[in-house]
Amino acid sequence: SSPHASHTESYYRSLYVTLSEANDILRVMKNKELDFSPSEAAMTEAVTRFVQGICLGYLGLVYDRAFIVTDETELSETPDTPSPWLEVIDAAVSCLEKAAEVCSTGNFTIPSAWLPGEQWDSGDFESLAKSFAARMLVYGSRNKTDDLNTDWERVYGYSSNGIEKDFAPLADDVTWHSSYHSYANFLGFTATDMYVVNMMDPAMPSRWVDETTWDILPDPVTSHKDGVDDRVFSDFQYLNSCSFYPERGYYHFTCYRCRRFDQYLQTRTGPMPEFRKAENDYLLAEAAIRTGRVQGAADIINASARVTRGGLPPVPAQTESILEAIHHERMVELMSSGFGIQFFQMRKENKLQPGSPLHYPIPGSQLVLNKMDYYTFGGETGRPGIDFS
């Protein structure tokens, strides 16, 4: 009954609408209701199974439970029991594996009407499906124990065969646009948390305390300085004021915003990065660490933007140093790319503030439909370390 119920319901509903459309297409293909050429059939099946995997994957990443519905589900049987998030992610990865398998035997190029921008052929799309499979497995963890129990060898296999270029559909401000890339970077709506600013420039405070914090800020860095990430001035902009409301809490305040997407903000055209190659590299590096390939992980990080754009020194082949570097890169280099990366990273590392919900409950409208009891998470509601931080 909350006026803000759409906060969780709209996303949930959109994922299931899109999942339903993908399932319908696969059923039509299975019943041979349309006449496809072999390459058209392979492309259509690969894309729809990919969409299945994405929808189920984000249901598993965001909600504590969800209903697993695919083209194999009997339409006459309404699922009455939701599955826990781990099973939902497993189902998502299975769909992505099927998409990759279809790509491996197909020969097609996805048309620009389906995916504008750089062309993706069947080999490229196979790699994309595997990268997403790695993403789902790694970011699903609700706590550090889950993280350590991830099938890291499986992640290593997916990310080793992942994307070699950014997945960044091209916006035209007509059919294709990204509200995320707008609101996540538009001054007045969102700015860069001081936690991230402090990671790039340790002289900056990691938290805004009150109105006096302005008085203790050092001058912004404008050129290379030892111990400072050069991206603090190349990708971010120093602010002399903050437009946020003090009554909502000074902890929201900051003196930096991300400016890496300013061209998109000005024109609403250009690439909309959803999955950077750098992200796949970091997934591979983390999987390498967890499977004992420490030197390989160090090599990946030291060839990344951390050194080439950030100007930071190479990391030694030591587990903790590499894991800290991966955390840093997900906060800085991957900002405003894939949805939720920074939250998922903080969640799996037990770094969220106490009381933070680790996932959303099934939305109320779905609970009513299935005659399920209401429940929620956050504060001290739910299971500590499993439902709230």
Disulfide bonds with the S-S distance in Angstrom:
none
